[in-house]
Amino acid sequence: MSAITGILVQIITGDVENAGTDGRVYLGLGGREFRLDSEADDYERGSWREYVLGRGPKEPDLPSPQVRVEWPEFNDPRVGFAIDTVNIMKSPVYLRFEPEGDSPNWNVKTVFALVYIGKSTFYMYFTTPPGFDNLWMGDPMGKIVYLTDFWRPERKRELPDSIGAHIPSAQPAGQ
């Protein structure tokens, strides 16, 4: 068993008309929820954001487009109900959207949640099922998308370039 020390969540908002939103977005992982919010205007049309919960993969300075979440003391996988590698697969992993403001719907192009242990050692990632692309979320169409596809380090060569850049080695965690 290893403690989860950090999570990097990559979200790309669709680049289609009315895709952006001022709504609230949450990640469910390991039996708890985390708020994905920063000081930026987060979910604008075509935006690419990488939210860091807990320890980031490249501490102490986060390279762009990585940002720390607001209220980090409440959105850290090491604090409160700490998450570990034994329990991470025992509950669903999902992205939840709560509509708000003048743009109550949101178009999501891509979601990845990368999980780290120790001092930024990549453990695994979760993403949407193959074929996922530009899902509308909101009250009329649903507010949750499950990240049902997951991946371990031994398959590094299969990663999209945008994710592979966050994984320093192809060694399985703990080796």
Backbone as CSV, one residue per row, in Angstrom:
resi,resn,N_x,N_y,N_z,CA_x,CA_y,CA_z,C_x,C_y,C_z
1,MET,0.843,-1.182,0.000,0.000,0.000,0.000,0.887,1.244,0.000
2,SER,0.524,2.212,-0.824,1.213,3.502,-0.876,0.186,4.620,-0.806
3,ALA,0.559,5.688,-0.126,-0.321,6.856,-0.053,-0.305,7.602,-1.381
4,ILE,-1.469,8.065,-1.804,-1.559,8.935,-2.969,-1.134,10.322,-2.491
5,THR,-0.099,10.888,-3.109,0.422,12.182,-2.672,0.004,13.337,-3.570
6,GLY,-0.416,13.024,-4.795,-0.813,14.090,-5.705,-1.671,13.583,-6.844
7,ILE,-2.468,14.476,-7.387,-3.310,14.185,-8.549,-3.191,15.376,-9.493
8,LEU,-2.979,15.089,-10.762,-2.992,16.126,-11.790,-4.185,15.841,-12.690
9,VAL,-5.090,16.792,-12.799,-6.293,16.616,-13.610,-6.196,17.530,-14.826
10,GLN,-6.181,16.922,-15.999,-6.125,17.669,-17.255,-7.534,17.714,-17.851
11,ILE,-8.029,18.929,-18.092,-9.360,19.113,-18.673,-9.249,20.067,-19.854
12,ILE,-9.791,19.638,-20.985,-9.865,20.508,-22.152,-11.343,20.757,-22.445
13,THR,-11.718,22.032,-22.434,-13.079,22.418,-22.793,-13.178,22.441,-24.315
14,GLY,-14.296,21.974,-24.833,-14.493,21.931,-26.278,-14.365,23.299,-26.932
15,ASP,-13.979,23.296,-28.190,-13.847,24.535,-28.953,-15.031,24.651,-29.914
16,VAL,-16.223,24.647,-29.334,-17.462,24.778,-30.104,-18.285,25.915,-29.489
17,GLU,-19.243,26.415,-30.227,-20.052,27.533,-29.762,-20.713,27.226,-28.419
18,ASN,-20.627,28.177,-27.487,-21.221,28.091,-26.144,-20.634,26.975,-25.287
19,ALA,-19.411,26.531,-25.577,-18.798,25.428,-24.829,-18.407,25.814,-23.410
20,GLY,-18.017,27.065,-23.177,-17.519,27.493,-21.877,-18.609,27.645,-20.839
21,THR,-18.183,27.701,-19.580,-19.129,27.812,-18.466,-18.477,28.485,-17.270
22,ASP,-19.302,28.978,-16.363,-18.850,29.469,-15.064,-19.257,28.492,-13.966
23,GLY,-19.728,27.316,-14.355,-20.164,26.310,-13.387,-19.009,25.739,-12.580
24,ARG,-19.348,24.909,-11.608,-18.366,24.270,-10.724,-18.098,22.846,-11.206
25,VAL,-16.833,22.427,-11.101,-16.427,21.102,-11.564,-15.710,20.384,-10.425
26,TYR,-16.005,19.090,-10.284,-15.443,18.269,-9.214,-14.892,16.969,-9.791
27,LEU,-13.842,16.453,-9.163,-13.311,15.132,-9.482,-13.645,14.205,-8.324
28,GLY,-14.234,13.048,-8.614,-14.446,12.008,-7.617,-13.394,10.935,-7.828
29,LEU,-12.626,10.620,-6.788,-11.560,9.625,-6.893,-11.240,9.089,-5.503
30,GLY,-11.119,7.789,-5.377,-10.710,7.189,-4.113,-11.717,7.329,-2.990
31,GLY,-12.988,7.554,-3.317,-14.012,7.650,-2.286,-14.302,9.055,-1.806
32,ARG,-13.706,10.063,-2.434,-14.006,11.444,-2.052,-14.049,12.345,-3.276
33,GLU,-14.470,13.594,-3.066,-14.558,14.564,-4.155,-13.587,15.709,-3.930
34,PHE,-13.099,16.266,-5.052,-12.180,17.393,-5.025,-12.726,18.489,-5.939
35,ARG,-12.682,19.731,-5.489,-13.133,20.860,-6.312,-11.999,21.283,-7.235
36,LEU,-12.302,21.427,-8.515,-11.323,21.834,-9.520,-11.596,23.287,-9.893
37,ASP,-10.912,24.182,-9.188,-11.109,25.607,-9.398,-9.778,26.303,-9.156
38,SER,-9.522,27.367,-9.896,-8.304,28.151,-9.702,-8.667,29.628,-9.752
39,GLU,-7.665,30.488,-9.672,-7.914,31.920,-9.751,-8.205,32.362,-11.183
40,ALA,-7.949,31.498,-12.155,-8.170,31.826,-13.566,-9.646,31.692,-13.933
41,ASP,-9.980,32.147,-15.120,-11.310,31.934,-15.686,-11.257,30.533,-16.293
42,ASP,-11.617,29.520,-15.528,-11.248,28.133,-15.785,-11.783,27.466,-17.044
43,TYR,-13.045,27.476,-17.271,-13.629,26.599,-18.287,-14.142,27.372,-19.499
44,GLU,-13.274,28.195,-20.060,-13.624,28.959,-21.250,-13.511,28.079,-22.490
45,ARG,-14.188,28.468,-23.536,-14.159,27.732,-24.805,-12.712,27.481,-25.250
46,GLY,-12.392,26.207,-25.519,-11.071,25.820,-26.010,-9.962,25.828,-24.971
47,SER,-10.280,26.062,-23.693,-9.227,26.147,-22.666,-8.664,24.777,-22.310
48,TRP,-7.390,24.761,-21.941,-6.669,23.566,-21.507,-6.143,23.885,-20.122
49,ARG,-6.599,23.157,-19.121,-6.161,23.381,-17.742,-5.646,22.081,-17.148
50,GLU,-4.642,22.220,-16.285,-4.119,21.083,-15.525,-4.123,21.494,-14.057
51,TYR,-5.009,20.899,-13.292,-5.181,21.225,-11.884,-4.346,20.280,-11.036
52,VAL,-3.610,20.832,-10.073,-2.773,20.033,-9.183,-3.432,19.970,-7.815
53,LEU,-3.672,18.740,-7.350,-4.227,18.476,-6.019,-3.126,17.795,-5.218
54,GLY,-2.713,18.388,-4.102,-1.615,17.812,-3.334,-0.281,18.139,-3.976
55,ARG,0.614,17.161,-3.969,1.955,17.351,-4.525,1.901,17.252,-6.045
56,GLY,2.461,18.242,-6.718,2.501,18.245,-8.179,3.612,17.361,-8.708
57,PRO,3.534,16.977,-9.982,4.560,16.113,-10.564,5.913,16.790,-10.707
58,LYS,5.945,18.119,-10.731,7.210,18.850,-10.865,7.250,19.949,-9.820
59,GLU,7.536,19.588,-8.587,7.585,20.553,-7.493,8.964,21.197,-7.423
60,PRO,9.098,22.407,-6.892,8.031,23.239,-6.340,7.367,24.138,-7.380
61,ASP,8.020,24.340,-8.525,7.460,25.242,-9.534,6.653,24.455,-10.552
62,LEU,5.424,24.854,-10.756,4.550,24.163,-11.705,4.673,24.809,-13.084
63,PRO,4.974,24.002,-14.111,5.037,24.565,-15.459,3.630,24.826,-15.995
64,SER,3.510,25.845,-16.832,2.222,26.130,-17.463,1.837,24.953,-18.359
65,PRO,0.596,24.530,-18.418,-0.629,25.165,-17.929,-1.070,24.660,-16.554
66,GLN,-0.138,24.099,-15.744,-0.522,23.565,-14.439,-0.805,24.690,-13.452
67,VAL,-1.866,24.518,-12.659,-2.220,25.477,-11.616,-2.625,24.713,-10.365
68,ARG,-2.344,25.296,-9.221,-2.828,24.712,-7.969,-4.299,25.096,-7.806
69,VAL,-5.041,24.191,-7.226,-6.453,24.489,-6.997,-6.601,25.488,-5.863
70,GLU,-7.714,26.210,-5.888,-8.046,27.057,-4.751,-8.434,26.134,-3.598
71,TRP,-8.319,26.621,-2.393,-8.597,25.845,-1.183,-7.800,24.536,-1.170
72,PRO,-6.473,24.611,-1.342,-5.671,23.384,-1.397,-5.735,22.563,-0.112
73,GLU,-5.968,23.217,1.011,-6.035,22.485,2.277,-7.234,21.546,2.338
74,PHE,-8.257,21.782,1.513,-9.429,20.918,1.477,-9.436,19.992,0.267
75,ASN,-8.522,20.196,-0.660,-8.492,19.445,-1.916,-7.143,18.769,-2.115
76,ASP,-6.671,18.122,-1.078,-5.380,17.444,-1.080,-5.629,15.977,-0.728
77,PRO,-5.204,15.032,-1.575,-5.469,13.616,-1.291,-4.738,13.075,-0.066
78,ARG,-3.826,13.870,0.518,-3.081,13.444,1.713,-3.742,13.905,3.003
79,VAL,-4.714,14.809,2.910,-5.282,15.470,4.085,-6.735,15.052,4.289
80,GLY,-7.128,14.930,5.552,-8.500,14.512,5.860,-8.623,13.021,5.635
81,PHE,-9.469,12.628,4.738,-9.597,11.225,4.344,-8.536,10.964,3.277
82,ALA,-7.369,10.490,3.721,-6.246,10.254,2.809,-6.537,9.057,1.906
83,ILE,-6.136,9.177,0.655,-6.368,8.123,-0.339,-5.099,7.295,-0.486
84,ASP,-5.258,5.975,-0.643,-4.097,5.114,-0.873,-4.337,4.202,-2.069
85,THR,-3.281,3.506,-2.484,-3.356,2.666,-3.683,-4.255,1.453,-3.503
86,VAL,-4.476,1.017,-2.286,-5.355,-0.127,-2.044,-6.810,0.245,-2.328
87,ASN,-7.200,1.437,-1.930,-8.604,1.838,-2.042,-8.961,2.585,-3.320
88,ILE,-7.983,2.945,-4.118,-8.261,3.810,-5.269,-9.213,3.178,-6.280
89,MET,-9.207,1.870,-6.421,-10.063,1.204,-7.401,-11.393,0.722,-6.816
90,LYS,-11.659,1.042,-5.554,-12.871,0.542,-4.908,-14.084,1.448,-5.071
91,SER,-13.915,2.576,-5.715,-15.048,3.470,-5.947,-14.920,4.083,-7.336
92,PRO,-16.026,4.573,-7.897,-15.969,5.150,-9.243,-15.077,6.393,-9.294
93,VAL,-14.497,6.621,-10.452,-13.746,7.845,-10.722,-14.591,8.628,-11.724
94,TYR,-14.838,9.892,-11.430,-15.756,10.654,-12.271,-15.446,12.141,-12.236
95,LEU,-16.002,12.854,-13.205,-16.002,14.304,-13.252,-17.458,14.726,-13.106
96,ARG,-17.725,15.639,-12.160,-19.097,16.103,-11.920,-19.165,17.604,-12.163
97,PHE,-20.203,18.026,-12.835,-20.404,19.425,-13.186,-21.660,19.955,-12.511
98,GLU,-21.557,21.125,-11.893,-22.713,21.803,-11.304,-22.907,23.129,-12.031
99,PRO,-23.975,23.244,-12.835,-24.215,24.455,-13.615,-24.365,25.695,-12.732
100,GLU,-23.934,26.833,-13.297,-24.036,28.100,-12.581,-23.884,29.241,-13.581
101,GLY,-24.539,30.346,-13.338,-24.344,31.553,-14.137,-25.085,31.569,-15.463
102,ASP,-24.625,32.463,-16.334,-25.282,32.685,-17.625,-25.008,31.589,-18.643
103,SER,-23.992,30.769,-18.412,-23.665,29.659,-19.324,-23.791,28.354,-18.548
104,PRO,-25.020,27.856,-18.358,-25.224,26.716,-17.474,-24.819,25.364,-18.052
105,ASN,-24.526,25.285,-19.333,-24.081,24.020,-19.921,-22.592,24.111,-20.224
106,TRP,-21.960,22.960,-20.409,-20.511,22.918,-20.605,-20.190,21.797,-21.575
107,ASN,-19.240,22.031,-22.471,-18.793,21.013,-23.416,-17.384,20.573,-23.040
108,VAL,-17.228,19.296,-22.713,-15.938,18.733,-22.307,-15.355,17.944,-23.472
109,LYS,-14.140,18.287,-23.865,-13.476,17.569,-24.947,-12.678,16.384,-24.409
110,THR,-11.883,16.610,-23.350,-10.974,15.583,-22.841,-10.810,15.712,-21.334
111,VAL,-10.666,14.571,-20.647,-10.387,14.552,-19.209,-9.392,13.436,-18.911
112,PHE,-8.342,13.758,-18.160,-7.398,12.777,-17.633,-7.172,13.092,-16.163
113,ALA,-7.051,12.081,-15.310,-6.673,12.253,-13.909,-5.456,11.370,-13.664
114,LEU,-4.287,11.994,-13.476,-3.036,11.278,-13.244,-2.780,11.222,-11.748
115,VAL,-2.437,10.046,-11.243,-2.274,9.818,-9.815,-0.799,9.561,-9.514
116,TYR,-0.295,10.220,-8.446,1.111,10.114,-8.063,1.237,9.613,-6.628
117,ILE,2.329,8.891,-6.368,2.670,8.439,-5.018,4.066,8.959,-4.695
118,GLY,4.437,8.926,-3.405,5.778,9.349,-3.005,6.096,10.755,-3.467
119,LYS,7.353,10.931,-3.880,7.792,12.249,-4.360,7.596,12.329,-5.863
120,SER,6.353,12.420,-6.271,5.986,12.605,-7.682,6.263,11.401,-8.570
121,THR,6.117,10.189,-8.032,6.233,8.974,-8.835,4.867,8.659,-9.436
122,PHE,4.818,8.582,-10.766,3.557,8.288,-11.435,3.079,6.894,-11.035
123,TYR,1.779,6.767,-10.714,1.198,5.482,-10.338,0.235,4.968,-11.414
124,MET,-0.750,5.772,-11.796,-1.706,5.379,-12.830,-2.512,6.591,-13.266
125,TYR,-3.278,6.432,-14.354,-4.194,7.498,-14.724,-5.550,6.927,-15.088
126,PHE,-6.547,7.805,-15.028,-7.923,7.486,-15.401,-8.348,8.453,-16.496
127,THR,-9.180,7.980,-17.420,-9.707,8.839,-18.470,-11.069,8.319,-18.925
128,THR,-11.673,9.047,-19.818,-12.963,8.647,-20.369,-12.776,7.462,-21.308
129,PRO,-13.847,6.755,-21.629,-13.744,5.592,-22.518,-13.249,5.989,-23.915
130,PRO,-12.666,5.033,-24.647,-12.252,5.314,-26.030,-13.439,5.842,-26.840
131,GLY,-13.165,6.784,-27.708,-14.218,7.360,-28.530,-14.884,8.582,-27.924
132,PHE,-14.592,8.887,-26.663,-15.170,10.064,-26.007,-14.662,11.328,-26.689
133,ASP,-15.570,12.266,-26.978,-15.158,13.527,-27.587,-16.318,14.512,-27.514
134,ASN,-16.059,15.656,-26.908,-17.034,16.750,-26.869,-18.395,16.350,-26.304
135,LEU,-18.425,16.035,-25.019,-19.674,15.706,-24.334,-20.268,16.971,-23.720
136,TRP,-21.544,17.217,-23.989,-22.246,18.317,-23.343,-22.721,17.863,-21.969
137,MET,-22.530,18.739,-20.954,-22.965,18.457,-19.595,-23.822,19.621,-19.104
138,GLY,-24.800,19.310,-18.244,-25.682,20.327,-17.681,-26.983,19.695,-17.235
139,ASP,-27.887,20.503,-16.693,-29.164,19.976,-16.214,-29.953,19.235,-17.290
140,PRO,-30.040,19.735,-18.534,-30.844,19.028,-19.537,-30.246,17.708,-20.013
141,MET,-28.931,17.502,-19.820,-28.308,16.328,-20.435,-27.477,15.462,-19.493
142,GLY,-27.359,15.798,-18.254,-26.580,15.015,-17.297,-25.354,15.771,-16.827
143,LYS,-24.916,15.485,-15.599,-23.854,16.272,-14.982,-22.635,15.456,-14.564
144,ILE,-22.599,14.164,-14.884,-21.470,13.322,-14.478,-20.971,12.534,-15.674
145,VAL,-19.648,12.441,-15.797,-19.034,11.527,-16.758,-18.035,10.674,-15.970
146,TYR,-18.123,9.368,-16.155,-17.243,8.442,-15.444,-15.959,8.228,-16.232
147,LEU,-14.855,8.208,-15.514,-13.547,7.956,-16.112,-13.278,6.461,-15.965
148,THR,-13.783,5.697,-16.907,-13.794,4.234,-16.797,-12.556,3.564,-17.358
149,ASP,-11.768,4.275,-18.121,-10.564,3.690,-18.696,-9.395,4.054,-17.795
150,PHE,-8.553,3.092,-17.453,-7.392,3.394,-16.619,-6.163,2.723,-17.203
151,TRP,-5.002,3.176,-16.738,-3.751,2.754,-17.349,-2.628,2.753,-16.321
152,ARG,-1.729,1.774,-16.453,-0.565,1.657,-15.568,0.721,1.911,-16.348
153,PRO,1.829,2.235,-15.685,3.072,2.654,-16.349,3.673,1.678,-17.349
154,GLU,3.451,0.403,-17.197,4.073,-0.550,-18.115,3.599,-0.370,-19.562
155,ARG,2.584,0.467,-19.792,2.071,0.714,-21.140,2.406,2.130,-21.617
156,LYS,3.497,2.734,-21.154,3.807,4.138,-21.447,3.788,4.464,-22.934
157,ARG,4.285,3.590,-23.780,4.368,3.919,-25.207,2.998,4.133,-25.843
158,GLU,1.908,3.754,-25.159,0.560,3.938,-25.696,-0.062,5.281,-25.312
159,LEU,0.660,6.098,-24.558,0.100,7.350,-24.054,0.021,8.449,-25.102
160,PRO,-1.001,9.300,-25.007,-0.992,10.515,-25.818,0.180,11.394,-25.374
161,ASP,0.776,12.155,-26.276,1.927,12.995,-25.946,1.649,13.947,-24.793
162,SER,0.435,14.503,-24.717,0.122,15.472,-23.669,0.171,14.852,-22.280
163,ILE,-0.047,13.560,-22.170,0.003,12.875,-20.883,1.394,12.303,-20.643
164,GLY,2.012,11.719,-21.653,3.345,11.132,-21.514,4.369,12.113,-20.985
165,ALA,4.190,13.386,-21.243,5.117,14.406,-20.761,5.137,14.495,-19.242
166,HIS,4.102,14.025,-18.562,4.017,14.108,-17.103,4.545,12.854,-16.405
167,ILE,5.034,11.886,-17.173,5.471,10.615,-16.603,6.957,10.445,-16.893
168,PRO,7.820,10.619,-15.880,9.259,10.637,-16.119,9.879,9.304,-16.502
169,SER,9.273,8.182,-16.129,9.874,6.894,-16.475,8.788,5.879,-16.779
170,ALA,9.188,4.814,-17.443,8.228,3.754,-17.766,8.236,2.672,-16.704
171,GLN,8.949,2.883,-15.600,9.013,1.894,-14.533,7.707,1.874,-13.757
172,PRO,7.161,0.683,-13.484,5.967,0.612,-12.640,6.238,1.218,-11.271
173,ALA,5.221,1.811,-10.685,5.348,2.420,-9.367,5.877,1.408,-8.372
174,GLY,6.754,1.872,-7.477,7.292,1.022,-6.426,8.544,0.276,-6.831
175,GLN,9.022,0.446,-8.056,10.248,-0.232,-8.480,11.384,0.745,-8.533
